[in-house]
Amino acid sequence: MGYRILETDDIPAYLRERGHWDEAADPQVREVSDGNMNRVFLASNADGTRSLALKQALPWVRVAGPSWPMNPDRADAEARAYEQVARVAPDKIPAVHGYDPENYALVMEDMSDLEVLRTLLNEGASYGPHTSARTGEFVAQFSFATSDFGMASADRKALIAASVSPELCKITEDVVLSEPYIEHEHNHWHEGLDDLARQFRADTGLRTEVADLRHTFMTSAQALLHGDLHTGSIMVGEREGGPVVRVFDPEFSFVGPIGYDLGLYWANALVSEERARALGTLSDHPDQLRLSWQAFETEFRRLWPTRVDTFFDDAYLDRFLRRVWTDSVGYAGTEIIRRIIGFAHLTDLTTLADPVPASRRALLLGRELVVRREELTSPQAVRDVVTSLG
């Protein structure tokens, strides 16, 4: 039959055809698309006791329409990432009930009882003790399992080949790791940031350091990544009296440097801190980088004795983790910068009555993280930089 774009009225029959719905009455369906890229539908029975989510990749960027074409096979990468994570951390992702590669559609657990982390933070909530720790554990479990430490060499090579994602990687290489530092039509910023945007474009030292991070992103095939791990791709809440953290939307997944995933999360945590500081609602925000790194390092070290290649000794593990830390700090800086003077800004800042003071602090912090990443060797060192901004 070939690929077809699903509409709301198509969903009941589609779910039946795929074996996902067997109740006598058709489900009630509503579209809840919210992200930039894809369409999402929720299907539920009349009394709300059963529900499913369906996500379909379009042949273009959803918010732009056909004027910005995009290969829908990005859904293959998302399905592949979920498959890998389900083997090692099934409690940290939505349950996937099936993937239809012909229509680039995923049927999965309905998570509408949970909240997007960014939304909660923007409303003044705190992180709590579990969110960042579980996010760090997620990165450790996912990356170890898909690295040369957790996967046989032949299987790793096959994973790398299958996970090549040139179109989406090019978006990151451009939008995150080059465009904010040159004149480009994608870039925009608040007029109160004109001077910093100009300074950053003229800063040859900053550009060289970003170029180094860009080349690492392009060449360092350490592990399968989420690829877009920010506070908008994490849902949190409670079920059966216990905390729940679910990471979703890994469509930018590819084999790359582990520090990129951690860095994106840290950047968003640091920006949320600036929002809270501006609003006078600062709570546990300063703890999140430390909590996520400690959880990542602890879990990675816990898994280390299970490595498939014992030529890598304990001393090498220390060296490897130092490299991941340094990369993470740098990528946190690039993500902060691009979210303020590049493309796709963060509501953490844009919804402030006056976003300029917090945005300036965040930009200056971002630059420090990039250019000083080699000397910022601990979470406390990063905190000291944040404190130094006044």
MIFILO-757776 format. One record per residue (C-alpha): residue in one letter; chain; x, y, z. Coordinates in pm, 1 decimal. Layout:
N
<r type="A" mol="A" east="X" north="Y" up="Z"/>
...
//
This chain:
390
<r type="M" mol="A" east="0.0" north="0.0" up="0.0"/>
<r type="G" mol="A" east="289.3" north="234.7" up="67.6"/>
<r type="Y" mol="A" east="334.8" north="528.1" up="300.6"/>
<r type="R" mol="A" east="29.1" north="733.8" up="384.0"/>
<r type="I" mol="A" east="-17.9" north="1026.9" up="618.4"/>
<r type="L" mol="A" east="-262.9" north="924.7" up="888.3"/>
<r type="E" mol="A" east="-546.9" north="1153.0" up="988.4"/>
<r type="T" mol="A" east="-757.0" north="1138.7" up="1302.8"/>
<r type="D" mol="A" east="-1038.2" north="947.8" up="1130.9"/>
<r type="D" mol="A" east="-789.3" north="686.2" up="1003.6"/>
<r type="I" mol="A" east="-658.2" north="585.9" up="1344.8"/>
<r type="P" mol="A" east="-929.3" north="341.2" up="1464.8"/>
<r type="A" mol="A" east="-908.2" north="127.6" up="1150.3"/>
<r type="Y" mol="A" east="-529.8" north="152.9" up="1145.3"/>
<r type="L" mol="A" east="-499.9" north="28.1" up="1504.8"/>
<r type="R" mol="A" east="-729.7" north="-262.3" up="1424.9"/>
<r type="E" mol="A" east="-533.6" north="-351.9" up="1110.7"/>
<r type="R" mol="A" east="-211.3" north="-356.0" up="1308.4"/>
<r type="G" mol="A" east="-358.8" north="-568.4" up="1587.4"/>
<r type="H" mol="A" east="-344.7" north="-297.2" up="1853.6"/>
<r type="W" mol="A" east="-719.5" north="-260.0" up="1913.2"/>
<r type="D" mol="A" east="-967.3" north="-543.1" up="1957.6"/>
<r type="E" mol="A" east="-1250.4" north="-384.5" up="2156.4"/>
<r type="A" mol="A" east="-1596.7" north="-385.5" up="2001.2"/>
<r type="A" mol="A" east="-1623.7" north="-7.4" up="1996.4"/>
<r type="D" mol="A" east="-1379.0" north="207.7" up="1808.4"/>
<r type="P" mol="A" east="-1146.1" north="420.5" up="2020.0"/>
<r type="Q" mol="A" east="-1197.6" north="791.7" up="2060.4"/>
<r type="V" mol="A" east="-907.6" north="969.7" up="1892.9"/>
<r type="R" mol="A" east="-765.6" north="1317.4" up="1930.9"/>
<r type="E" mol="A" east="-453.7" north="1475.0" up="1789.0"/>
<r type="V" mol="A" east="-211.4" north="1610.6" up="2049.1"/>
<r type="S" mol="A" east="81.1" north="1706.6" up="1824.1"/>
<r type="D" mol="A" east="302.8" north="1952.1" up="2008.6"/>
<r type="G" mol="A" east="662.6" north="1905.4" up="1890.3"/>
<r type="N" mol="A" east="832.5" north="2046.3" up="1583.9"/>
<r type="M" mol="A" east="863.1" north="1730.1" up="1380.0"/>
<r type="N" mol="A" east="581.6" north="1473.4" up="1404.8"/>
<r type="R" mol="A" east="211.6" north="1407.9" up="1451.7"/>
<r type="V" mol="A" east="87.3" north="1239.9" up="1768.5"/>
<r type="F" mol="A" east="-257.4" north="1094.4" up="1838.0"/>
<r type="L" mol="A" east="-415.1" north="951.3" up="2152.5"/>
<r type="A" mol="A" east="-672.8" north="674.8" up="2119.8"/>
<r type="S" mol="A" east="-882.5" north="564.0" up="2419.5"/>
<r type="N" mol="A" east="-1196.8" north="371.4" up="2498.2"/>
<r type="A" mol="A" east="-1509.1" north="546.6" up="2623.1"/>
<r type="D" mol="A" east="-1445.2" north="498.2" up="2994.2"/>
<r type="G" mol="A" east="-1074.1" north="581.2" up="2972.1"/>
<r type="T" mol="A" east="-956.0" north="245.8" up="3102.4"/>
<r type="R" mol="A" east="-746.2" north="174.3" up="2794.1"/>
<r type="S" mol="A" east="-545.8" north="412.0" up="2578.4"/>
<r type="L" mol="A" east="-262.3" north="416.2" up="2326.5"/>
<r type="A" mol="A" east="-44.4" north="679.9" up="2166.9"/>
<r type="L" mol="A" east="42.9" north="679.9" up="1797.5"/>
<r type="K" mol="A" east="327.5" north="887.1" up="1659.9"/>
<r type="Q" mol="A" east="393.3" north="927.3" up="1288.9"/>
<r type="A" mol="A" east="690.8" north="1090.7" up="1120.3"/>
<r type="L" mol="A" east="586.1" north="1322.5" up="838.2"/>
<r type="P" mol="A" east="786.0" north="1378.7" up="518.9"/>
<r type="W" mol="A" east="850.0" north="1732.2" up="637.1"/>
<r type="V" mol="A" east="897.5" north="1929.2" up="958.0"/>
<r type="R" mol="A" east="546.2" north="1951.5" up="1103.2"/>
<r type="V" mol="A" east="562.3" north="2313.5" up="1216.8"/>
<r type="A" mol="A" east="699.2" north="2429.3" up="880.0"/>
<r type="G" mol="A" east="501.4" north="2212.1" up="640.2"/>
<r type="P" mol="A" east="611.8" north="2091.1" up="296.0"/>
<r type="S" mol="A" east="844.4" north="2389.8" up="256.6"/>
<r type="W" mol="A" east="1090.4" north="2210.5" up="488.5"/>
<r type="P" mol="A" east="1108.8" north="1850.5" up="363.3"/>
<r type="M" mol="A" east="1246.5" north="1585.3" up="599.2"/>
<r type="N" mol="A" east="1284.9" north="1214.2" up="537.6"/>
<r type="P" mol="A" east="1035.0" north="1029.7" up="758.3"/>
<r type="D" mol="A" east="1280.6" north="744.2" up="804.2"/>
<r type="R" mol="A" east="1395.3" north="930.0" up="1114.8"/>
<r type="A" mol="A" east="1127.5" north="717.2" up="1282.0"/>
<r type="D" mol="A" east="1349.7" north="414.9" up="1212.8"/>
<r type="A" mol="A" east="1613.9" north="570.7" up="1436.9"/>
<r type="E" mol="A" east="1360.7" north="630.3" up="1711.9"/>
<r type="A" mol="A" east="1232.8" north="272.9" up="1695.6"/>
<r type="R" mol="A" east="1588.2" north="139.4" up="1697.6"/>
<r type="A" mol="A" east="1677.2" north="348.1" up="2003.3"/>
<r type="Y" mol="A" east="1369.8" north="230.0" up="2191.8"/>
<r type="E" mol="A" east="1455.0" north="-130.5" up="2104.6"/>
<r type="Q" mol="A" east="1806.0" north="-93.2" up="2243.5"/>
<r type="V" mol="A" east="1699.0" north="89.0" up="2560.1"/>
<r type="A" mol="A" east="1421.6" north="-161.7" up="2628.5"/>
<r type="R" mol="A" east="1689.8" north="-428.2" up="2676.8"/>
<r type="V" mol="A" east="1868.5" north="-243.4" up="2955.5"/>
<r type="A" mol="A" east="1643.5" north="32.3" up="3094.4"/>
<r type="P" mol="A" east="1279.8" north="-47.0" up="3009.8"/>
<r type="D" mol="A" east="1160.2" north="149.4" up="3312.3"/>
<r type="K" mol="A" east="1295.1" north="474.3" up="3169.6"/>
<r type="I" mol="A" east="1114.7" north="483.4" up="2832.2"/>
<r type="P" mol="A" east="753.4" north="447.1" up="2719.8"/>
<r type="A" mol="A" east="646.4" north="91.3" up="2640.8"/>
<r type="V" mol="A" east="646.5" north="44.9" up="2262.9"/>
<r type="H" mol="A" east="370.0" north="-183.1" up="2134.1"/>
<r type="G" mol="A" east="476.5" north="-186.8" up="1772.2"/>
<r type="Y" mol="A" east="654.3" north="-8.3" up="1489.3"/>
<r type="D" mol="A" east="526.7" north="15.0" up="1131.8"/>
<r type="P" mol="A" east="828.6" north="93.6" up="910.6"/>
<r type="E" mol="A" east="613.8" north="135.0" up="600.5"/>
<r type="N" mol="A" east="421.3" north="424.4" up="751.6"/>
<r type="Y" mol="A" east="693.9" north="534.9" up="996.1"/>
<r type="A" mol="A" east="447.2" north="502.2" up="1282.6"/>
<r type="L" mol="A" east="504.8" north="398.6" up="1643.5"/>
<r type="V" mol="A" east="228.8" north="273.8" up="1869.9"/>
<r type="M" mol="A" east="323.3" north="312.8" up="2232.5"/>
<r type="E" mol="A" east="218.1" north="369.8" up="2588.8"/>
<r type="D" mol="A" east="-4.0" north="669.5" up="2653.5"/>
<r type="M" mol="A" east="186.8" north="895.0" up="2891.1"/>
<r type="S" mol="A" east="-75.6" north="1167.2" up="2922.5"/>
<r type="D" mol="A" east="-94.2" north="1102.7" up="3297.2"/>
<r type="L" mol="A" east="262.9" north="1235.0" up="3319.2"/>
<r type="E" mol="A" east="391.5" north="1589.4" up="3267.5"/>
<r type="V" mol="A" east="667.8" north="1722.9" up="3046.2"/>
<r type="L" mol="A" east="954.3" north="1820.3" up="3273.9"/>
<r type="R" mol="A" east="1008.2" north="2159.1" up="3109.8"/>
<r type="T" mol="A" east="643.1" north="2251.0" up="3158.7"/>
<r type="L" mol="A" east="659.4" north="2173.9" up="3529.1"/>
<r type="L" mol="A" east="984.6" north="2362.8" up="3574.7"/>
<r type="N" mol="A" east="847.4" north="2666.2" up="3391.1"/>
<r type="E" mol="A" east="549.4" north="2660.7" up="3626.5"/>
<r type="G" mol="A" east="783.3" north="2679.6" up="3926.6"/>
<r type="A" mol="A" east="816.3" north="2315.2" up="4028.2"/>
<r type="S" mol="A" east="1138.0" north="2165.7" up="4158.9"/>
<r type="Y" mol="A" east="1312.4" north="1863.0" up="4010.5"/>
<r type="G" mol="A" east="1289.2" north="1645.3" up="4318.0"/>
<r type="P" mol="A" east="1550.0" north="1382.1" up="4408.4"/>
<r type="H" mol="A" east="1484.1" north="1133.7" up="4128.8"/>
<r type="T" mol="A" east="1459.6" north="1311.9" up="3792.5"/>
<r type="S" mol="A" east="1821.9" north="1398.9" up="3720.1"/>
<r type="A" mol="A" east="1955.9" north="1084.9" up="3885.8"/>
<r type="R" mol="A" east="1738.8" north="863.7" up="3667.7"/>
<r type="T" mol="A" east="1828.8" north="1064.4" up="3361.7"/>
<r type="G" mol="A" east="2198.5" north="1010.7" up="3436.5"/>
<r type="E" mol="A" east="2134.8" north="640.2" up="3489.3"/>
<r type="F" mol="A" east="1948.7" north="627.2" up="3157.4"/>
<r type="V" mol="A" east="2246.7" north="771.4" up="2970.7"/>
<r type="A" mol="A" east="2486.0" north="531.5" up="3144.3"/>
<r type="Q" mol="A" east="2276.3" north="220.4" up="3079.8"/>
<r type="F" mol="A" east="2197.2" north="309.1" up="2718.4"/>
<r type="S" mol="A" east="2549.9" north="419.4" up="2629.1"/>
<r type="F" mol="A" east="2732.8" north="134.8" up="2802.4"/>
<r type="A" mol="A" east="2512.6" north="-127.4" up="2636.1"/>
<r type="T" mol="A" east="2574.5" north="15.5" up="2288.8"/>
<r type="S" mol="A" east="2946.2" north="93.2" up="2332.2"/>
<r type="D" mol="A" east="3249.5" north="-123.2" up="2266.3"/>
<r type="F" mol="A" east="3237.0" north="-208.9" up="2636.0"/>
<r type="G" mol="A" east="2888.4" north="-357.2" up="2627.1"/>
<r type="M" mol="A" east="2855.6" north="-497.9" up="2277.3"/>
<r type="A" mol="A" east="3057.6" north="-749.3" up="2075.9"/>
<r type="S" mol="A" east="3267.4" north="-590.5" up="1802.2"/>
<r type="A" mol="A" east="3073.4" north="-733.0" up="1508.0"/>
<r type="D" mol="A" east="2739.5" north="-631.8" up="1660.1"/>
<r type="R" mol="A" east="2874.6" north="-283.0" up="1727.3"/>
<r type="K" mol="A" east="2983.8" north="-240.0" up="1366.6"/>
<r type="A" mol="A" east="2639.1" north="-348.6" up="1249.6"/>
<r type="L" mol="A" east="2474.3" north="-102.7" up="1490.1"/>
<r type="I" mol="A" east="2693.7" north="181.8" up="1369.2"/>
<r type="A" mol="A" east="2610.0" north="105.6" up="1007.1"/>
<r type="A" mol="A" east="2237.2" north="78.4" up="1076.7"/>
<r type="S" mol="A" east="2229.5" north="395.9" up="1285.8"/>
<r type="V" mol="A" east="2385.4" north="636.3" up="1038.4"/>
<r type="S" mol="A" east="2152.5" north="938.3" up="1025.1"/>
<r type="P" mol="A" east="2310.9" north="1192.8" up="788.5"/>
<r type="E" mol="A" east="2009.9" north="1422.9" up="756.9"/>
<r type="L" mol="A" east="1945.5" north="1468.3" up="1128.5"/>
<r type="C" mol="A" east="2315.0" north="1476.2" up="1219.0"/>
<r type="K" mol="A" east="2361.4" north="1753.8" up="962.4"/>
<r type="I" mol="A" east="2091.3" north="1953.2" up="1139.2"/>
<r type="T" mol="A" east="2287.1" north="1927.0" up="1466.2"/>
<r type="E" mol="A" east="2620.7" north="2001.6" up="1298.7"/>
<r type="D" mol="A" east="2469.8" north="2317.2" up="1150.7"/>
<r type="V" mol="A" east="2202.9" north="2444.2" up="1389.8"/>
<r type="V" mol="A" east="2388.0" north="2363.1" up="1714.1"/>
<r type="L" mol="A" east="2755.3" north="2350.8" up="1621.8"/>
<r type="S" mol="A" east="2818.5" north="2617.5" up="1360.9"/>
<r type="E" mol="A" east="2535.2" north="2856.0" up="1269.1"/>
<r type="P" mol="A" east="2522.0" north="3054.2" up="1596.7"/>
<r type="Y" mol="A" east="2884.5" north="3160.4" up="1538.4"/>
<r type="I" mol="A" east="2835.4" north="3293.0" up="1184.4"/>
<r type="E" mol="A" east="2587.9" north="3515.5" up="1002.2"/>
<r type="H" mol="A" east="2295.3" north="3287.3" up="918.8"/>
<r type="E" mol="A" east="1926.5" north="3329.9" up="840.4"/>
<r type="H" mol="A" east="1827.1" north="3080.5" up="1110.7"/>
<r type="N" mol="A" east="1976.6" north="3291.4" up="1388.5"/>
<r type="H" mol="A" east="1763.7" north="3531.4" up="1588.0"/>
<r type="W" mol="A" east="1775.6" north="3681.3" up="1934.5"/>
<r type="H" mol="A" east="1631.2" north="3949.0" up="2158.3"/>
<r type="E" mol="A" east="1756.1" north="4294.2" up="2063.2"/>
<r type="G" mol="A" east="1898.0" north="4332.1" up="2411.8"/>
<r type="L" mol="A" east="2152.3" north="4064.6" up="2318.9"/>
<r type="D" mol="A" east="2284.8" north="4231.7" up="2003.5"/>
<r type="D" mol="A" east="2624.1" north="4302.3" up="2155.6"/>
<r type="L" mol="A" east="2682.1" north="3947.2" up="2280.3"/>
<r type="A" mol="A" east="2564.7" north="3790.8" up="1955.0"/>
<r type="R" mol="A" east="2810.3" north="4012.6" up="1768.7"/>
<r type="Q" mol="A" east="3092.1" north="3935.0" up="2014.5"/>
<r type="F" mol="A" east="3035.5" north="3561.9" up="1988.6"/>
<r type="R" mol="A" east="3050.0" north="3572.0" up="1607.8"/>
<r type="A" mol="A" east="3376.1" north="3765.2" up="1624.6"/>
<r type="D" mol="A" east="3531.0" north="3543.7" up="1894.1"/>
<r type="T" mol="A" east="3782.3" north="3330.0" up="1705.5"/>
<r type="G" mol="A" east="3888.8" north="3143.2" up="2018.6"/>
<r type="L" mol="A" east="3530.1" north="3041.5" up="2089.6"/>
<r type="R" mol="A" east="3480.9" north="2936.1" up="1729.7"/>
<r type="T" mol="A" east="3790.6" north="2714.5" up="1738.7"/>
<r type="E" mol="A" east="3668.1" north="2538.3" up="2052.2"/>
<r type="V" mol="A" east="3322.9" north="2486.6" up="1900.5"/>
<r type="A" mol="A" east="3490.7" north="2350.7" up="1587.8"/>
<r type="D" mol="A" east="3670.9" north="2097.1" up="1806.5"/>
<r type="L" mol="A" east="3342.0" north="1987.7" up="1964.5"/>
<r type="R" mol="A" east="3178.8" north="1978.2" up="1621.5"/>
<r type="H" mol="A" east="3450.8" north="1748.8" up="1487.7"/>
<r type="T" mol="A" east="3416.3" north="1522.0" up="1791.2"/>
<r type="F" mol="A" east="3041.6" north="1505.9" up="1726.2"/>
<r type="M" mol="A" east="3110.7" north="1409.3" up="1364.9"/>
<r type="T" mol="A" east="3375.7" north="1144.2" up="1431.8"/>
<r type="S" mol="A" east="3345.5" north="997.8" up="1783.1"/>
<r type="A" mol="A" east="3128.0" north="684.1" up="1761.4"/>
<r type="Q" mol="A" east="3126.7" north="601.0" up="2132.8"/>
<r type="A" mol="A" east="2769.3" north="478.6" up="2177.9"/>
<r type="L" mol="A" east="2413.3" north="504.5" up="2054.6"/>
<r type="L" mol="A" east="2272.1" north="836.2" up="2175.6"/>
<r type="H" mol="A" east="1928.3" north="977.5" up="2234.8"/>
<r type="G" mol="A" east="2049.6" north="1277.6" up="2036.2"/>
<r type="D" mol="A" east="1803.4" north="1536.6" up="2167.6"/>
<r type="L" mol="A" east="1794.5" north="1483.5" up="2543.7"/>
<r type="H" mol="A" east="1644.6" north="1795.9" up="2697.2"/>
<r type="T" mol="A" east="1377.9" north="1877.1" up="2954.5"/>
<r type="G" mol="A" east="1115.0" north="1872.5" up="2680.5"/>
<r type="S" mol="A" east="1188.2" north="1506.4" up="2603.4"/>
<r type="I" mol="A" east="1145.3" north="1382.3" up="2960.3"/>
<r type="M" mol="A" east="812.3" north="1315.5" up="3130.5"/>
<r type="V" mol="A" east="773.0" north="1282.1" up="3503.8"/>
<r type="G" mol="A" east="503.7" north="1201.6" up="3754.3"/>
<r type="E" mol="A" east="383.2" north="933.2" up="3991.5"/>
<r type="R" mol="A" east="230.0" north="591.4" up="3938.3"/>
<r type="E" mol="A" east="122.6" north="357.5" up="4213.5"/>
<r type="G" mol="A" east="274.2" north="593.0" up="4469.4"/>
<r type="G" mol="A" east="622.8" north="596.0" up="4319.8"/>
<r type="P" mol="A" east="815.6" north="844.2" up="4102.7"/>
<r type="V" mol="A" east="820.5" north="789.1" up="3726.4"/>
<r type="V" mol="A" east="1073.6" north="932.1" up="3479.2"/>
<r type="R" mol="A" east="1029.6" north="854.8" up="3109.1"/>
<r type="V" mol="A" east="1266.1" north="964.6" up="2832.0"/>
<r type="F" mol="A" east="1105.7" north="987.6" up="2489.0"/>
<r type="D" mol="A" east="1150.5" north="1122.1" up="2132.9"/>
<r type="P" mol="A" east="1493.6" north="973.5" up="2045.7"/>
<r type="E" mol="A" east="1448.5" north="1035.0" up="1672.1"/>
<r type="F" mol="A" east="1785.0" north="1213.6" up="1652.1"/>
<r type="S" mol="A" east="1949.4" north="894.2" up="1776.7"/>
<r type="F" mol="A" east="2282.8" north="798.8" up="1621.4"/>
<r type="V" mol="A" east="2617.0" north="659.2" up="1734.1"/>
<r type="G" mol="A" east="2818.6" north="950.8" up="1869.5"/>
<r type="P" mol="A" east="2993.8" north="1101.5" up="2173.4"/>
<r type="I" mol="A" east="2822.8" north="1017.0" up="2502.9"/>
<r type="G" mol="A" east="2888.9" north="1364.9" up="2634.9"/>
<r type="Y" mol="A" east="2647.4" north="1509.6" up="2382.5"/>
<r type="D" mol="A" east="2345.6" north="1356.5" up="2559.3"/>
<r type="L" mol="A" east="2463.6" north="1461.2" up="2904.2"/>
<r type="G" mol="A" east="2557.9" north="1806.1" up="2778.9"/>
<r type="L" mol="A" east="2213.9" north="1874.1" up="2633.9"/>
<r type="Y" mol="A" east="2047.6" north="1782.2" up="2961.0"/>
<r type="W" mol="A" east="2290.4" north="1995.4" up="3160.2"/>
<r type="A" mol="A" east="2236.4" north="2293.9" up="2932.6"/>
<r type="N" mol="A" east="1862.2" north="2277.7" up="2983.6"/>
<r type="A" mol="A" east="1904.7" north="2235.7" up="3358.5"/>
<r type="L" mol="A" east="2133.1" north="2538.2" up="3374.4"/>
<r type="V" mol="A" east="1892.7" north="2749.8" up="3168.5"/>
<r type="S" mol="A" east="1600.3" north="2644.8" up="3389.1"/>
<r type="E" mol="A" east="1811.9" north="2759.8" up="3682.7"/>
<r type="E" mol="A" east="1849.0" north="3103.6" up="3526.8"/>
<r type="R" mol="A" east="1473.3" north="3124.8" up="3480.4"/>
<r type="A" mol="A" east="1413.9" north="3032.4" up="3843.3"/>
<r type="R" mol="A" east="1674.2" north="3281.3" up="3958.1"/>
<r type="A" mol="A" east="1507.6" north="3558.3" up="3756.8"/>
<r type="L" mol="A" east="1167.9" north="3473.4" up="3907.1"/>
<r type="G" mol="A" east="1294.8" north="3426.0" up="4260.7"/>
<r type="T" mol="A" east="1182.4" north="3061.2" up="4262.2"/>
<r type="L" mol="A" east="1523.3" north="2893.2" up="4281.9"/>
<r type="S" mol="A" east="1503.1" north="2560.4" up="4467.2"/>
<r type="D" mol="A" east="1700.3" north="2247.4" up="4384.7"/>
<r type="H" mol="A" east="1806.8" north="2367.8" up="4039.0"/>
<r type="P" mol="A" east="2177.8" north="2404.2" up="4127.8"/>
<r type="D" mol="A" east="2199.7" north="2036.0" up="4225.4"/>
<r type="Q" mol="A" east="2094.5" north="1883.8" up="3894.1"/>
<r type="L" mol="A" east="2423.3" north="1870.4" up="3704.4"/>
<r type="R" mol="A" east="2590.8" north="1705.3" up="4003.1"/>
<r type="L" mol="A" east="2308.0" north="1456.7" up="4057.5"/>
<r type="S" mol="A" east="2295.3" north="1348.4" up="3694.1"/>
<r type="W" mol="A" east="2673.7" north="1314.0" up="3665.1"/>
<r type="Q" mol="A" east="2704.3" north="1119.5" up="3990.6"/>
<r type="A" mol="A" east="2429.7" north="881.1" up="3878.3"/>
<r type="F" mol="A" east="2585.9" north="841.6" up="3534.6"/>
<r type="E" mol="A" east="2934.4" north="774.8" up="3670.1"/>
<r type="T" mol="A" east="2811.4" north="540.2" up="3943.4"/>
<r type="E" mol="A" east="2605.9" north="333.4" up="3699.9"/>
<r type="F" mol="A" east="2878.9" north="323.4" up="3435.1"/>
<r type="R" mol="A" east="3129.3" north="202.8" up="3694.2"/>
<r type="R" mol="A" east="2879.7" north="-54.0" up="3821.7"/>
<r type="L" mol="A" east="2847.6" north="-194.0" up="3470.1"/>
<r type="W" mol="A" east="3222.4" north="-186.6" up="3401.3"/>
<r type="P" mol="A" east="3296.2" north="-540.1" up="3532.9"/>
<r type="T" mol="A" east="3053.7" north="-675.9" up="3270.6"/>
<r type="R" mol="A" east="3251.3" north="-529.6" up="2977.6"/>
<r type="V" mol="A" east="3298.8" north="-763.7" up="2684.1"/>
<r type="D" mol="A" east="3659.7" north="-659.6" up="2620.4"/>
<r type="T" mol="A" east="3876.8" north="-674.9" up="2932.4"/>
<r type="F" mol="A" east="4177.3" north="-526.5" up="2753.7"/>
<r type="F" mol="A" east="4021.2" north="-199.6" up="2868.6"/>
<r type="D" mol="A" east="4143.8" north="-182.5" up="3227.7"/>
<r type="D" mol="A" east="4027.1" north="22.8" up="3525.5"/>
<r type="A" mol="A" east="4279.8" north="296.1" up="3457.1"/>
<r type="Y" mol="A" east="4134.7" north="334.4" up="3108.7"/>
<r type="L" mol="A" east="3785.8" north="365.3" up="3254.9"/>
<r type="D" mol="A" east="3903.0" north="664.5" up="3458.4"/>
<r type="R" mol="A" east="4047.3" north="824.1" up="3147.2"/>
<r type="F" mol="A" east="3734.5" north="750.3" up="2943.6"/>
<r type="L" mol="A" east="3503.6" north="903.6" up="3203.1"/>
<r type="R" mol="A" east="3719.6" north="1216.4" up="3222.7"/>
<r type="R" mol="A" east="3679.0" north="1251.6" up="2846.5"/>
<r type="V" mol="A" east="3301.8" north="1207.2" up="2869.4"/>
<r type="W" mol="A" east="3286.5" north="1469.1" up="3145.6"/>
<r type="T" mol="A" east="3488.5" north="1721.5" up="2946.2"/>
<r type="D" mol="A" east="3282.4" north="1668.0" up="2631.9"/>
<r type="S" mol="A" east="2962.3" north="1702.9" up="2833.9"/>
<r type="V" mol="A" east="3068.2" north="2039.8" up="2974.2"/>
<r type="G" mol="A" east="3152.8" north="2166.7" up="2627.0"/>
<r type="Y" mol="A" east="2831.3" north="2047.3" up="2466.5"/>
<r type="A" mol="A" east="2632.4" north="2202.0" up="2750.1"/>
<r type="G" mol="A" east="2789.3" north="2532.3" up="2652.4"/>
<r type="T" mol="A" east="2710.8" north="2498.6" up="2282.3"/>
<r type="E" mol="A" east="2350.8" north="2402.7" up="2355.7"/>
<r type="I" mol="A" east="2299.3" north="2704.9" up="2582.0"/>
<r type="I" mol="A" east="2438.3" north="2939.3" up="2319.5"/>
<r type="R" mol="A" east="2237.9" north="2802.6" up="2028.1"/>
<r type="R" mol="A" east="1915.4" north="2814.9" up="2229.9"/>
<r type="I" mol="A" east="1956.3" north="3190.3" up="2279.4"/>
<r type="I" mol="A" east="2121.8" north="3334.4" up="1966.8"/>
<r type="G" mol="A" east="2061.4" north="3050.0" up="1723.8"/>
<r type="F" mol="A" east="1753.0" north="2859.3" up="1613.1"/>
<r type="A" mol="A" east="1475.2" north="2708.3" up="1831.1"/>
<r type="H" mol="A" east="1478.8" north="2905.0" up="2155.8"/>
<r type="L" mol="A" east="1370.4" north="2782.4" up="2499.5"/>
<r type="T" mol="A" east="1043.6" north="2885.3" up="2662.2"/>
<r type="D" mol="A" east="1233.6" north="2886.4" up="2991.2"/>
<r type="L" mol="A" east="1366.9" north="3225.1" up="2881.8"/>
<r type="T" mol="A" east="1129.3" north="3349.7" up="2611.8"/>
<r type="T" mol="A" east="829.1" north="3349.1" up="2847.5"/>
<r type="L" mol="A" east="999.5" north="3574.4" up="3102.1"/>
<r type="A" mol="A" east="864.3" north="3928.8" up="3114.9"/>
<r type="D" mol="A" east="1217.5" north="4050.5" up="3047.0"/>
<r type="P" mol="A" east="1432.1" north="3764.4" up="2915.6"/>
<r type="V" mol="A" east="1745.7" north="3972.3" up="2863.5"/>
<r type="P" mol="A" east="1918.0" north="3955.5" up="3206.8"/>
<r type="A" mol="A" east="1876.8" north="3578.1" up="3240.2"/>
<r type="S" mol="A" east="1971.1" north="3525.9" up="2875.9"/>
<r type="R" mol="A" east="2288.3" north="3730.7" up="2913.8"/>
<r type="R" mol="A" east="2394.2" north="3529.7" up="3217.6"/>
<r type="A" mol="A" east="2323.5" north="3206.5" up="3035.7"/>
<r type="L" mol="A" east="2516.6" north="3312.9" up="2725.3"/>
<r type="L" mol="A" east="2820.8" north="3410.7" up="2929.4"/>
<r type="L" mol="A" east="2799.4" north="3080.5" up="3115.1"/>
<r type="G" mol="A" east="2774.4" north="2892.7" up="2786.0"/>
<r type="R" mol="A" east="3091.1" north="3053.3" up="2655.2"/>
<r type="E" mol="A" east="3281.3" north="2967.8" up="2972.6"/>
<r type="L" mol="A" east="3172.9" north="2604.9" up="2952.5"/>
<r type="V" mol="A" east="3297.7" north="2577.1" up="2595.8"/>
<r type="V" mol="A" east="3632.2" north="2751.3" up="2623.9"/>
<r type="R" mol="A" east="3721.6" north="2632.3" up="2975.6"/>
<r type="R" mol="A" east="3587.7" north="2277.1" up="2959.3"/>
<r type="E" mol="A" east="3933.8" north="2123.5" up="3005.9"/>
<r type="E" mol="A" east="3989.8" north="2305.6" up="3335.1"/>
<r type="L" mol="A" east="3636.9" north="2265.5" up="3473.9"/>
<r type="T" mol="A" east="3694.8" north="1915.9" up="3607.4"/>
<r type="S" mol="A" east="3408.3" north="1872.4" up="3854.6"/>
<r type="P" mol="A" east="3047.8" north="1974.6" up="3920.1"/>
<r type="Q" mol="A" east="3174.3" north="2216.7" up="4185.2"/>
<r type="A" mol="A" east="3398.5" north="2385.2" up="3928.5"/>
<r type="V" mol="A" east="3092.8" north="2445.9" up="3710.9"/>
<r type="R" mol="A" east="2902.4" north="2578.6" up="4012.4"/>
<r type="D" mol="A" east="3187.0" north="2819.9" up="4079.4"/>
<r type="V" mol="A" east="3149.5" north="2957.5" up="3725.2"/>
<r type="V" mol="A" east="2775.4" north="3002.7" up="3774.0"/>
<r type="T" mol="A" east="2838.1" north="3181.8" up="4104.1"/>
<r type="S" mol="A" east="3101.3" north="3407.0" up="3946.5"/>
<r type="L" mol="A" east="2842.8" north="3552.5" up="3709.6"/>
<r type="G" mol="A" east="2700.7" north="3746.7" up="4002.9"/>
//
